[in-house]
Amino acid sequence: MICLRVYSRGGETLLAACDKDVLGKTFKGKGLKITVSEGFYRGEDADEETLVNRLQLATVANLVGKRTLEIAIRHGFVDSDCVMDIGGVPHAQMARMM
């Protein structure tokens, strides 16, 4: 399962999405650190279809976790070469240029 939350401000829509099993955890590696905070990522539980729908609407996305990134890559939202590994957990950000 995936957790996601949508934030809107002005003309921007930010999607925060992560695998549910990484929610609330902190990962460190290679001088990098990411905290997958419940306050930022917890919103609705989502399946693949919902995640893809929200990614289509997002102008910016912050994505964490194997399943979340696999879906984003498969549907062309993220290039696999742009995914970072932080403590064994994949992380990527997406920005849509309008």
FIDRENVO-885571 format. One record per residue: residue number from 0; residue in one letter; y, x, z of N, C-alpha, C in turn. Coordinates in nm, 4 decimals. Layout:
<dotis>
{NUM, 'A', {Y, X, Z}, {Y, X, Z}, {Y, X, Z}};
...
</dotis>
This chain:
<dotis>
{0, 'M', {-0.1182, 0.0846, 0.0000}, {0.0000, 0.0000, 0.0000}, {0.1240, 0.0887, 0.0000}};
{1, 'I', {0.2295, 0.0355, -0.0547}, {0.3573, 0.1060, -0.0669}, {0.4627, 0.0292, 0.0120}};
{2, 'C', {0.5507, 0.1021, 0.0798}, {0.6657, 0.0419, 0.1474}, {0.7876, 0.0709, 0.0624}};
{3, 'L', {0.8735, -0.0276, 0.0470}, {0.9963, -0.0013, -0.0275}, {1.1118, -0.0823, 0.0284}};
{4, 'R', {1.2282, -0.0262, 0.0033}, {1.3516, -0.0904, 0.0466}, {1.4573, -0.0662, -0.0598}};
{5, 'V', {1.5348, -0.1696, -0.0887}, {1.6389, -0.1620, -0.1905}, {1.7751, -0.1703, -0.1226}};
{6, 'Y', {1.8635, -0.0783, -0.1621}, {2.0009, -0.0756, -0.1132}, {2.0927, -0.0932, -0.2331}};
{7, 'S', {2.1944, -0.1777, -0.2190}, {2.2914, -0.1974, -0.3268}, {2.4317, -0.1712, -0.2753}};
{8, 'R', {2.5075, -0.0979, -0.3554}, {2.6464, -0.0704, -0.3214}, {2.7224, -0.0522, -0.4519}};
{9, 'G', {2.8223, -0.1340, -0.4715}, {2.8968, -0.1279, -0.5968}, {2.8021, -0.1542, -0.7119}};
{10, 'G', {2.8036, -0.0666, -0.8112}, {2.7151, -0.0813, -0.9259}, {2.5851, -0.0043, -0.9125}};
{11, 'E', {2.5598, 0.0545, -0.7959}, {2.4395, 0.1363, -0.7760}, {2.3330, 0.0603, -0.6992}};
{12, 'T', {2.2087, 0.0832, -0.7374}, {2.0939, 0.0281, -0.6663}, {2.0005, 0.1430, -0.6329}};
{13, 'L', {1.9839, 0.1693, -0.5039}, {1.8970, 0.2760, -0.4556}, {1.7645, 0.2161, -0.4108}};
{14, 'L', {1.6560, 0.2726, -0.4590}, {1.5226, 0.2333, -0.4159}, {1.4638, 0.3454, -0.3322}};
{15, 'A', {1.4217, 0.3136, -0.2109}, {1.3485, 0.4065, -0.1259}, {1.2049, 0.3546, -0.1208}};
{16, 'A', {1.1091, 0.4357, -0.1656}, {0.9698, 0.3913, -0.1690}, {0.8776, 0.5042, -0.1252}};
{17, 'C', {0.7745, 0.4666, -0.0493}, {0.6785, 0.5661, -0.0020}, {0.5417, 0.5021, 0.0177}};
{18, 'D', {0.4398, 0.5870, 0.0183}, {0.3071, 0.5421, 0.0568}, {0.3123, 0.5018, 0.2035}};
{19, 'K', {0.2464, 0.3930, 0.2376}, {0.2519, 0.3438, 0.3753}, {0.1966, 0.4450, 0.4748}};
{20, 'D', {0.0994, 0.5270, 0.4334}, {0.0375, 0.6208, 0.5277}, {0.1264, 0.7408, 0.5621}};
{21, 'V', {0.2382, 0.7604, 0.4913}, {0.3292, 0.8700, 0.5257}, {0.4527, 0.8209, 0.6014}};
{22, 'L', {0.4662, 0.6902, 0.6134}, {0.5814, 0.6304, 0.6803}, {0.5887, 0.6761, 0.8258}};
{23, 'G', {0.7055, 0.7219, 0.8667}, {0.7275, 0.7646, 1.0041}, {0.6881, 0.9088, 1.0323}};
{24, 'K', {0.6472, 0.9825, 0.9297}, {0.6021, 1.1202, 0.9493}, {0.7026, 1.2194, 0.8922}};
{25, 'T', {0.6941, 1.3433, 0.9404}, {0.7766, 1.4523, 0.8909}, {0.6856, 1.5576, 0.8300}};
{26, 'F', {0.7263, 1.6107, 0.7152}, {0.6491, 1.7122, 0.6436}, {0.7365, 1.8337, 0.6194}};
{27, 'K', {0.6761, 1.9530, 0.6346}, {0.7484, 2.0788, 0.6156}, {0.6649, 2.1710, 0.5291}};
{28, 'G', {0.7338, 2.2491, 0.4466}, {0.6655, 2.3491, 0.3666}, {0.7609, 2.4200, 0.2743}};
{29, 'K', {0.7409, 2.5506, 0.2572}, {0.8206, 2.6327, 0.1652}, {0.9704, 2.6178, 0.1888}};
{30, 'G', {1.0100, 2.6180, 0.3155}, {1.1515, 2.6084, 0.3487}, {1.2101, 2.4689, 0.3324}};
{31, 'L', {1.1267, 2.3687, 0.3057}, {1.1726, 2.2316, 0.2868}, {1.1187, 2.1425, 0.3980}};
{32, 'K', {1.1901, 2.0346, 0.4248}, {1.1475, 1.9390, 0.5259}, {1.1902, 1.8000, 0.4809}};
{33, 'I', {1.1010, 1.7034, 0.4976}, {1.1363, 1.5637, 0.4699}, {1.0818, 1.4766, 0.5812}};
{34, 'T', {1.1668, 1.3875, 0.6307}, {1.1261, 1.2885, 0.7290}, {1.1257, 1.1538, 0.6592}};
{35, 'V', {1.0118, 1.0910, 0.6573}, {0.9953, 0.9615, 0.5915}, {1.0214, 0.8540, 0.6980}};
{36, 'S', {1.1479, 0.8336, 0.7264}, {1.1866, 0.7487, 0.8392}, {1.1679, 0.6001, 0.8088}};
{37, 'E', {1.1200, 0.5301, 0.9114}, {1.0996, 0.3856, 0.8968}, {1.2321, 0.3143, 0.8722}};
{38, 'G', {1.3400, 0.3646, 0.9313}, {1.4698, 0.3014, 0.9142}, {1.5196, 0.3032, 0.7704}};
{39, 'F', {1.4782, 0.4033, 0.6950}, {1.5224, 0.4160, 0.5556}, {1.4234, 0.3527, 0.4572}};
{40, 'Y', {1.2947, 0.3721, 0.4783}, {1.1935, 0.3295, 0.3809}, {1.1314, 0.1930, 0.4095}};
{41, 'R', {1.1222, 0.1526, 0.5364}, {1.0515, 0.0268, 0.5654}, {1.1337, -0.0927, 0.5202}};
{42, 'G', {1.0704, -0.1753, 0.4400}, {1.1307, -0.2983, 0.3912}, {1.0170, -0.3924, 0.3604}};
{43, 'E', {0.9860, -0.4060, 0.2343}, {0.8742, -0.4921, 0.1965}, {0.7519, -0.4082, 0.1603}};
{44, 'D', {0.6339, -0.4647, 0.1851}, {0.5106, -0.4038, 0.1378}, {0.4974, -0.4394, -0.0098}};
{45, 'A', {0.4546, -0.3422, -0.0894}, {0.4547, -0.3633, -0.2338}, {0.3264, -0.3121, -0.2984}};
{46, 'D', {0.2928, -0.3734, -0.4110}, {0.1843, -0.3256, -0.4945}, {0.2462, -0.2547, -0.6156}};
{47, 'E', {0.1640, -0.2124, -0.7086}, {0.2131, -0.1388, -0.8251}, {0.3133, -0.2203, -0.9064}};
{48, 'E', {0.2838, -0.3459, -0.9300}, {0.3726, -0.4304, -1.0103}, {0.5114, -0.4426, -0.9476}};
{49, 'T', {0.5157, -0.4607, -0.8158}, {0.6440, -0.4726, -0.7466}, {0.7214, -0.3417, -0.7527}};
{50, 'L', {0.6529, -0.2297, -0.7306}, {0.7197, -0.0995, -0.7379}, {0.7798, -0.0776, -0.8765}};
{51, 'V', {0.7049, -0.1051, -0.9815}, {0.7550, -0.0866, -1.1180}, {0.8754, -0.1762, -1.1426}};
{52, 'N', {0.8693, -0.2993, -1.0960}, {0.9819, -0.3920, -1.1118}, {1.1074, -0.3376, -1.0443}};
{53, 'R', {1.0933, -0.2877, -0.9223}, {1.2090, -0.2340, -0.8493}, {1.2604, -0.1048, -0.9133}};
{54, 'L', {1.1699, -0.0215, -0.9657}, {1.2131, 0.1004, -1.0349}, {1.2924, 0.0667, -1.1609}};
{55, 'Q', {1.2567, -0.0400, -1.2285}, {1.3300, -0.0818, -1.3486}, {1.4733, -0.1209, -1.3155}};
{56, 'L', {1.4957, -0.1703, -1.1946}, {1.6288, -0.2144, -1.1530}, {1.7113, -0.1043, -1.0875}};
{57, 'A', {1.6442, 0.0012, -1.0418}, {1.7113, 0.1063, -0.9645}, {1.7931, 0.2000, -1.0528}};
{58, 'T', {1.9071, 0.2437, -0.9996}, {1.9843, 0.3497, -1.0647}, {1.9509, 0.4839, -1.0009}};
{59, 'V', {1.9039, 0.4799, -0.8753}, {1.8628, 0.5993, -0.8012}, {1.7378, 0.5625, -0.7214}};
{60, 'A', {1.6422, 0.6554, -0.7139}, {1.5229, 0.6297, -0.6334}, {1.4832, 0.7551, -0.5577}};
{61, 'N', {1.4348, 0.7342, -0.4371}, {1.3825, 0.8400, -0.3519}, {1.2367, 0.8020, -0.3263}};
{62, 'L', {1.1433, 0.8835, -0.3769}, {1.0017, 0.8482, -0.3799}, {0.9175, 0.9526, -0.3073}};
{63, 'V', {0.8264, 0.9055, -0.2207}, {0.7426, 0.9956, -0.1424}, {0.5999, 0.9423, -0.1384}};
{64, 'G', {0.5035, 1.0316, -0.1598}, {0.3631, 0.9957, -0.1452}, {0.2878, 0.9971, -0.2770}};
{65, 'K', {0.1595, 1.0254, -0.2671}, {0.0756, 1.0416, -0.3855}, {0.0703, 0.9159, -0.4720}};
{66, 'R', {0.0391, 0.8025, -0.4135}, {0.0267, 0.6791, -0.4922}, {0.1607, 0.6387, -0.5535}};
{67, 'T', {0.2668, 0.6450, -0.4738}, {0.3997, 0.6079, -0.5225}, {0.4388, 0.6936, -0.6425}};
{68, 'L', {0.4158, 0.8250, -0.6327}, {0.4515, 0.9147, -0.7430}, {0.3597, 0.8965, -0.8632}};
{69, 'E', {0.2311, 0.8713, -0.8411}, {0.1398, 0.8480, -0.9532}, {0.1863, 0.7294, -1.0366}};
{70, 'I', {0.2286, 0.6233, -0.9700}, {0.2772, 0.5037, -1.0402}, {0.4068, 0.5353, -1.1145}};
{71, 'A', {0.5005, 0.6018, -1.0484}, {0.6296, 0.6343, -1.1121}, {0.6099, 0.7240, -1.2341}};
{72, 'I', {0.5174, 0.8170, -1.2261}, {0.4890, 0.9065, -1.3396}, {0.4215, 0.8299, -1.4523}};
{73, 'R', {0.3201, 0.7527, -1.4183}, {0.2450, 0.6782, -1.5205}, {0.3336, 0.5826, -1.5998}};
{74, 'H', {0.4354, 0.5275, -1.5349}, {0.5243, 0.4322, -1.6018}, {0.6508, 0.4968, -1.6573}};
{75, 'G', {0.6581, 0.6296, -1.6528}, {0.7659, 0.7021, -1.7185}, {0.8974, 0.7113, -1.6432}};
{76, 'F', {0.8972, 0.6847, -1.5140}, {1.0203, 0.6943, -1.4354}, {1.0465, 0.8354, -1.3851}};
{77, 'V', {0.9391, 0.9139, -1.3691}, {0.9489, 1.0500, -1.3168}, {0.8628, 1.1411, -1.4022}};
{78, 'D', {0.9133, 1.2586, -1.4339}, {0.8363, 1.3610, -1.5047}, {0.7554, 1.4377, -1.4005}};
{79, 'S', {0.6269, 1.4552, -1.4257}, {0.5406, 1.5229, -1.3280}, {0.5879, 1.6648, -1.2971}};
{80, 'D', {0.6580, 1.7290, -1.3902}, {0.7110, 1.8635, -1.3667}, {0.8259, 1.8643, -1.2659}};
{81, 'C', {0.8791, 1.7478, -1.2353}, {0.9938, 1.7382, -1.1435}, {0.9537, 1.6963, -1.0024}};
{82, 'V', {0.8245, 1.6888, -0.9769}, {0.7762, 1.6488, -0.8451}, {0.7644, 1.7716, -0.7558}};
{83, 'M', {0.8202, 1.7617, -0.6359}, {0.8123, 1.8696, -0.5371}, {0.6979, 1.8403, -0.4410}};
{84, 'D', {0.6376, 1.9453, -0.3906}, {0.5368, 1.9313, -0.2864}, {0.5994, 1.9801, -0.1559}};
{85, 'I', {0.6065, 1.8930, -0.0589}, {0.6614, 1.9297, 0.0719}, {0.5519, 1.9064, 0.1753}};
{86, 'G', {0.4941, 2.0135, 0.2210}, {0.3882, 2.0034, 0.3207}, {0.2685, 1.9236, 0.2741}};
{87, 'G', {0.2376, 1.9314, 0.1451}, {0.1220, 1.8609, 0.0896}, {0.1497, 1.7191, 0.0446}};
{88, 'V', {0.2761, 1.6760, 0.0535}, {0.3124, 1.5397, 0.0136}, {0.4095, 1.5468, -0.1044}};
{89, 'P', {0.3792, 1.4761, -0.2129}, {0.4698, 1.4774, -0.3282}, {0.5988, 1.3996, -0.3008}};
{90, 'H', {0.7083, 1.4524, -0.3544}, {0.8399, 1.3910, -0.3386}, {0.9191, 1.4099, -0.4675}};
{91, 'A', {0.9896, 1.3061, -0.5085}, {1.0781, 1.3172, -0.6252}, {1.1941, 1.2186, -0.6090}};
{92, 'Q', {1.3002, 1.2518, -0.6784}, {1.4133, 1.1622, -0.6854}, {1.4383, 1.1296, -0.8318}};
{93, 'M', {1.4855, 1.0075, -0.8547}, {1.5148, 0.9629, -0.9901}, {1.6600, 0.9198, -0.9946}};
{94, 'A', {1.7273, 0.9539, -1.1034}, {1.8639, 0.9051, -1.1259}, {1.8711, 0.8576, -1.2699}};
{95, 'R', {1.9145, 0.7351, -1.2859}, {1.9279, 0.6775, -1.4196}, {2.0728, 0.6909, -1.4626}};
{96, 'M', {2.0943, 0.7540, -1.5753}, {2.2291, 0.7719, -1.6288}, {2.2630, 0.6513, -1.7157}};
{97, 'M', {2.3685, 0.5846, -1.6799}, {2.4079, 0.4631, -1.7543}, {2.5186, 0.4945, -1.8510}};
</dotis>
